[in-house]
Amino acid sequence: MQPQTKSFTAPDEVRPMAGKGQVELLRIGDGVVGKATFEPGWRWSEHVAPIAGTDSCQAAHLGYVLSGRLGTRMDDGTEMESAAGDIVAIPPGHDGWVVGDEPCVVIDFAGMEHYAEG
Protein backbone atom coordinates (compact mmCIF):
# COMPACT_ATOMS: atom_id res chain seq x y z
CA MET A 1 0.00 0.00 0.00
CA GLN A 2 1.19 3.51 -0.86
CA PRO A 3 0.47 6.71 1.08
CA GLN A 4 -2.71 8.40 -0.12
CA THR A 5 -4.60 11.64 0.32
CA LYS A 6 -8.22 12.03 -0.75
CA SER A 7 -10.89 14.65 -0.25
CA PHE A 8 -14.67 14.68 -0.10
CA THR A 9 -14.52 17.44 -2.74
CA ALA A 10 -13.98 14.54 -5.17
CA PRO A 11 -15.64 11.44 -3.67
CA ASP A 12 -15.22 8.05 -5.30
CA GLU A 13 -18.98 7.45 -5.11
CA VAL A 14 -22.14 9.29 -4.04
CA ARG A 15 -25.26 7.42 -2.90
CA PRO A 16 -28.54 9.36 -2.53
CA MET A 17 -31.02 8.59 0.26
CA ALA A 18 -34.52 9.14 -1.12
CA GLY A 19 -34.15 12.91 -1.39
CA LYS A 20 -33.29 13.30 2.30
CA GLY A 21 -29.51 13.22 2.07
CA GLN A 22 -26.56 11.42 0.61
CA VAL A 23 -23.47 9.42 1.44
CA GLU A 24 -20.16 10.35 -0.16
CA LEU A 25 -17.54 7.58 -0.11
CA LEU A 26 -13.76 7.58 -0.26
CA ARG A 27 -11.93 4.32 -0.79
CA ILE A 28 -8.57 4.84 0.87
CA GLY A 29 -5.94 2.42 2.15
CA ASP A 30 -7.70 -0.82 2.98
CA GLY A 31 -10.97 0.85 3.95
CA VAL A 32 -13.87 3.09 3.12
CA VAL A 33 -14.67 6.40 4.83
CA GLY A 34 -18.11 7.91 4.40
CA LYS A 35 -19.46 11.42 4.79
CA ALA A 36 -23.18 11.15 5.44
CA THR A 37 -25.37 14.22 5.12
CA PHE A 38 -28.79 13.62 6.65
CA GLU A 39 -31.39 16.30 5.88
CA PRO A 40 -34.08 17.37 8.38
CA GLY A 41 -36.84 14.77 8.34
CA TRP A 42 -34.43 11.94 7.46
CA ARG A 43 -35.03 8.64 9.25
CA TRP A 44 -33.15 5.42 8.51
CA SER A 45 -36.30 3.28 8.69
CA GLU A 46 -38.00 5.46 6.04
CA HIS A 47 -35.17 6.53 3.73
CA VAL A 48 -32.61 3.70 3.83
CA ALA A 49 -34.52 0.58 4.96
CA PRO A 50 -36.18 0.20 1.53
CA ILE A 51 -32.69 0.24 -0.03
CA ALA A 52 -31.13 -2.08 2.60
CA GLY A 53 -34.04 -4.51 2.79
CA THR A 54 -33.73 -4.92 6.58
CA ASP A 55 -35.90 -3.76 9.49
CA SER A 56 -33.01 -1.94 11.17
CA CYS A 57 -29.52 -0.83 10.18
CA GLN A 58 -27.17 -3.81 10.41
CA ALA A 59 -23.96 -1.80 9.97
CA ALA A 60 -21.69 -0.91 12.88
CA HIS A 61 -20.65 2.75 12.80
CA LEU A 62 -17.70 4.63 14.27
CA GLY A 63 -17.99 8.28 13.44
CA TYR A 64 -17.53 11.95 14.21
CA VAL A 65 -20.54 14.28 14.10
CA LEU A 66 -19.53 17.44 12.23
CA SER A 67 -22.86 19.27 12.52
CA GLY A 68 -26.45 18.82 13.59
CA ARG A 69 -27.93 16.23 15.91
CA LEU A 70 -28.63 12.53 15.39
CA GLY A 71 -31.04 10.37 17.37
CA THR A 72 -30.40 6.61 17.59
CA ARG A 73 -32.63 3.81 18.90
CA MET A 74 -31.25 0.30 19.25
CA ASP A 75 -33.47 -2.72 18.56
CA ASP A 76 -33.65 -3.29 22.34
CA GLY A 77 -35.13 0.21 22.83
CA THR A 78 -31.97 1.94 24.12
CA GLU A 79 -31.80 5.53 22.82
CA MET A 80 -29.10 8.17 22.57
CA GLU A 81 -28.63 11.55 20.94
CA SER A 82 -25.38 12.75 19.38
CA ALA A 83 -24.43 16.32 18.50
CA ALA A 84 -21.69 18.21 16.68
CA GLY A 85 -18.30 17.37 18.18
CA ASP A 86 -19.33 13.93 19.43
CA ILE A 87 -17.61 10.66 18.54
CA VAL A 88 -20.20 7.88 18.14
CA ALA A 89 -19.98 4.10 18.21
CA ILE A 90 -23.24 2.50 17.12
CA PRO A 91 -23.51 -1.30 16.96
CA PRO A 92 -25.66 -3.13 14.38
CA GLY A 93 -29.41 -3.22 14.97
CA HIS A 94 -30.58 0.39 15.15
CA ASP A 95 -32.71 3.13 13.63
CA GLY A 96 -31.50 6.72 13.31
CA TRP A 97 -33.05 10.12 12.60
CA VAL A 98 -32.21 13.81 12.38
CA VAL A 99 -33.16 15.76 15.50
CA GLY A 100 -34.25 19.32 14.77
CA ASP A 101 -34.22 21.38 11.59
CA GLU A 102 -30.48 21.42 10.82
CA PRO A 103 -28.82 18.81 8.57
CA CYS A 104 -26.68 16.29 10.44
CA VAL A 105 -23.29 15.54 8.87
CA VAL A 106 -21.26 12.56 10.10
CA ILE A 107 -17.85 11.26 9.02
CA ASP A 108 -18.03 7.47 9.45
CA PHE A 109 -14.86 5.36 9.56
CA ALA A 110 -16.68 2.01 9.67
CA GLY A 111 -19.86 0.55 8.28
CA MET A 112 -20.18 2.67 5.14
CA GLU A 113 -18.90 0.33 2.44
CA HIS A 114 -22.40 -0.99 1.66
CA TYR A 115 -24.50 1.74 3.34
CA ALA A 116 -27.49 2.90 1.22
CA GLU A 117 -26.26 0.65 -1.57
CA GLY A 118 -29.00 -0.32 -3.99
VENPE-V375424 format. One record per helix or strand of 3 or more residues. SS is the DSSP state (H for helix, E for strand). FROM is the first residue (numbers start at 0). TO is the last residue. If there is no record, write none. Layout:
<<SS,FROM,TO> <SS,FROM,TO>>
This chain:
<<H,7,9> <E,12,15> <E,20,27> <E,30,37> <H,43,46> <H,48,51> <E,60,66> <E,68,73> <E,78,82> <E,86,89> <E,93,97> <E,103,107>>
